[in-house]
């Protein structure tokens, strides 16, 4: 059974991202930034959402950096976008 927190965060993350063709991952939409638990602000990152964790993959200096969040430990997700 899917928990309420997972359903909530899935909806927020789906709003902020688009499917990455040929994968189960999602890319943060152009012009959108994402902040989890008042931490780092992600832009141009790839998300993988499971029922246990959220993985955020970004690149820096030619290295892939994966940050994992326990779905049950996410207390807030903030999105930033340009006002239209």
C-alpha atoms as an extended CHARMM CRD file, in Angstrom:
* protein
*
        84  EXT
         1         1  UNK       CA              0.0000000000        0.0000000000        0.0000000000  PROA      1               0.0000000000
         2         2  UNK       CA              1.2600000000        3.4630000000       -0.8820000000  PROA      2               0.0000000000
         3         3  UNK       CA              1.5880000000        5.8290000000        2.0660000000  PROA      3               0.0000000000
         4         4  UNK       CA              0.0440000000        9.2840000000        2.1540000000  PROA      4               0.0000000000
         5         5  UNK       CA              3.4690000000       10.9400000000        2.3210000000  PROA      5               0.0000000000
         6         6  UNK       CA              4.6520000000        9.0480000000       -0.7540000000  PROA      6               0.0000000000
         7         7  UNK       CA              1.5390000000       10.0210000000       -2.7090000000  PROA      7               0.0000000000
         8         8  UNK       CA              1.9680000000       13.6600000000       -1.7230000000  PROA      8               0.0000000000
         9         9  UNK       CA              5.6530000000       13.8500000000       -2.6410000000  PROA      9               0.0000000000
        10        10  UNK       CA              5.0880000000       11.9400000000       -5.8960000000  PROA      10              0.0000000000
        11        11  UNK       CA              2.5450000000       14.5520000000       -6.9950000000  PROA      11              0.0000000000
        12        12  UNK       CA              4.8330000000       17.4590000000       -6.0870000000  PROA      12              0.0000000000
        13        13  UNK       CA              7.8080000000       15.8630000000       -7.8580000000  PROA      13              0.0000000000
        14        14  UNK       CA              5.7400000000       15.0070000000      -10.9280000000  PROA      14              0.0000000000
        15        15  UNK       CA              4.6740000000       18.6600000000      -11.1490000000  PROA      15              0.0000000000
        16        16  UNK       CA              8.3000000000       19.8150000000      -10.9830000000  PROA      16              0.0000000000
        17        17  UNK       CA              9.6910000000       17.3290000000      -13.5150000000  PROA      17              0.0000000000
        18        18  UNK       CA              9.1660000000       15.5800000000      -16.8410000000  PROA      18              0.0000000000
        19        19  UNK       CA              9.7160000000       11.9100000000      -17.7160000000  PROA      19              0.0000000000
        20        20  UNK       CA             13.1910000000       11.0930000000      -19.0110000000  PROA      20              0.0000000000
        21        21  UNK       CA             12.6710000000        9.1520000000      -22.2480000000  PROA      21              0.0000000000
        22        22  UNK       CA             13.3830000000        5.4210000000      -21.9720000000  PROA      22              0.0000000000
        23        23  UNK       CA             13.8390000000        5.3890000000      -18.1740000000  PROA      23              0.0000000000
        24        24  UNK       CA             11.8500000000        5.4020000000      -14.9590000000  PROA      24              0.0000000000
        25        25  UNK       CA             13.5640000000        8.6810000000      -13.9990000000  PROA      25              0.0000000000
        26        26  UNK       CA             12.3480000000       12.2490000000      -14.2990000000  PROA      26              0.0000000000
        27        27  UNK       CA             14.2920000000       15.4390000000      -15.1450000000  PROA      27              0.0000000000
        28        28  UNK       CA             13.5750000000       18.6790000000      -13.3140000000  PROA      28              0.0000000000
        29        29  UNK       CA             11.6700000000       20.9340000000      -15.7230000000  PROA      29              0.0000000000
        30        30  UNK       CA             13.5390000000       23.7530000000      -17.4120000000  PROA      30              0.0000000000
        31        31  UNK       CA             13.1270000000       26.9310000000      -15.3790000000  PROA      31              0.0000000000
        32        32  UNK       CA             12.2780000000       25.0280000000      -12.1810000000  PROA      32              0.0000000000
        33        33  UNK       CA             14.4690000000       24.6020000000       -9.1150000000  PROA      33              0.0000000000
        34        34  UNK       CA             13.7720000000       22.1080000000       -6.3510000000  PROA      34              0.0000000000
        35        35  UNK       CA             14.6870000000       22.2530000000       -2.6530000000  PROA      35              0.0000000000
        36        36  UNK       CA             14.1750000000       19.3230000000       -0.2790000000  PROA      36              0.0000000000
        37        37  UNK       CA             13.9790000000       19.7890000000        3.5060000000  PROA      37              0.0000000000
        38        38  UNK       CA             15.2740000000       23.3710000000        3.2830000000  PROA      38              0.0000000000
        39        39  UNK       CA             18.5840000000       21.9800000000        1.9400000000  PROA      39              0.0000000000
        40        40  UNK       CA             20.4160000000       22.3230000000       -1.3520000000  PROA      40              0.0000000000
        41        41  UNK       CA             18.5550000000       23.8180000000       -4.3050000000  PROA      41              0.0000000000
        42        42  UNK       CA             18.6610000000       21.4840000000       -7.3230000000  PROA      42              0.0000000000
        43        43  UNK       CA             18.4570000000       22.6090000000      -10.9270000000  PROA      43              0.0000000000
        44        44  UNK       CA             19.0800000000       20.4570000000      -14.0010000000  PROA      44              0.0000000000
        45        45  UNK       CA             19.0250000000       17.2480000000      -11.9300000000  PROA      45              0.0000000000
        46        46  UNK       CA             17.4050000000       13.8540000000      -12.5320000000  PROA      46              0.0000000000
        47        47  UNK       CA             14.9890000000       12.3240000000      -10.0300000000  PROA      47              0.0000000000
        48        48  UNK       CA             14.1960000000        8.6800000000       -9.3500000000  PROA      48              0.0000000000
        49        49  UNK       CA             11.1720000000        8.1750000000       -7.1160000000  PROA      49              0.0000000000
        50        50  UNK       CA             10.5880000000        4.8650000000       -5.3410000000  PROA      50              0.0000000000
        51        51  UNK       CA              8.3230000000        3.9170000000       -2.4740000000  PROA      51              0.0000000000
        52        52  UNK       CA             11.3290000000        3.9290000000       -0.1150000000  PROA      52              0.0000000000
        53        53  UNK       CA             13.5850000000        6.7320000000       -1.3160000000  PROA      53              0.0000000000
        54        54  UNK       CA             14.1090000000        9.6530000000       -3.6590000000  PROA      54              0.0000000000
        55        55  UNK       CA             17.4020000000        9.7360000000       -5.5660000000  PROA      55              0.0000000000
        56        56  UNK       CA             18.5880000000       13.0610000000       -7.0020000000  PROA      56              0.0000000000
        57        57  UNK       CA             21.3850000000       12.7510000000       -9.5820000000  PROA      57              0.0000000000
        58        58  UNK       CA             23.4120000000       15.7470000000      -10.6880000000  PROA      58              0.0000000000
        59        59  UNK       CA             26.7370000000       16.2350000000      -12.4470000000  PROA      59              0.0000000000
        60        60  UNK       CA             29.7200000000       18.2190000000      -11.2010000000  PROA      60              0.0000000000
        61        61  UNK       CA             33.2200000000       18.3010000000      -12.6870000000  PROA      61              0.0000000000
        62        62  UNK       CA             32.4990000000       15.1940000000      -14.7780000000  PROA      62              0.0000000000
        63        63  UNK       CA             31.2900000000       13.1500000000      -11.8080000000  PROA      63              0.0000000000
        64        64  UNK       CA             27.7500000000       11.8950000000      -11.1920000000  PROA      64              0.0000000000
        65        65  UNK       CA             26.5890000000       12.7960000000       -7.6920000000  PROA      65              0.0000000000
        66        66  UNK       CA             23.6610000000       10.8430000000       -6.2260000000  PROA      66              0.0000000000
        67        67  UNK       CA             21.8670000000       12.1340000000       -3.1410000000  PROA      67              0.0000000000
        68        68  UNK       CA             19.3080000000        9.8570000000       -1.4820000000  PROA      68              0.0000000000
        69        69  UNK       CA             16.3790000000       10.9340000000        0.6840000000  PROA      69              0.0000000000
        70        70  UNK       CA             14.2270000000        8.5730000000        2.7480000000  PROA      70              0.0000000000
        71        71  UNK       CA             10.6620000000        9.2360000000        1.5320000000  PROA      71              0.0000000000
        72        72  UNK       CA              9.3480000000        9.1040000000        5.1040000000  PROA      72              0.0000000000
        73        73  UNK       CA             11.9620000000       11.6690000000        6.2100000000  PROA      73              0.0000000000
        74        74  UNK       CA             11.0440000000       14.3270000000        3.6690000000  PROA      74              0.0000000000
        75        75  UNK       CA              9.2420000000       17.0850000000        5.5330000000  PROA      75              0.0000000000
        76        76  UNK       CA              9.1300000000       19.7420000000        2.8040000000  PROA      76              0.0000000000
        77        77  UNK       CA              9.7060000000       20.2550000000       -0.8900000000  PROA      77              0.0000000000
        78        78  UNK       CA              9.9710000000       23.7730000000       -2.2680000000  PROA      78              0.0000000000
        79        79  UNK       CA              9.8210000000       24.6140000000       -5.9710000000  PROA      79              0.0000000000
        80        80  UNK       CA             11.0860000000       27.8200000000       -7.5780000000  PROA      80              0.0000000000
        81        81  UNK       CA              9.9810000000       28.9720000000      -11.0110000000  PROA      81              0.0000000000
        82        82  UNK       CA              9.6730000000       32.1950000000      -12.9400000000  PROA      82              0.0000000000
        83        83  UNK       CA              6.4370000000       34.0710000000      -12.4570000000  PROA      83              0.0000000000
        84        84  UNK       CA              4.5220000000       34.1480000000      -15.7250000000  PROA      84              0.0000000000
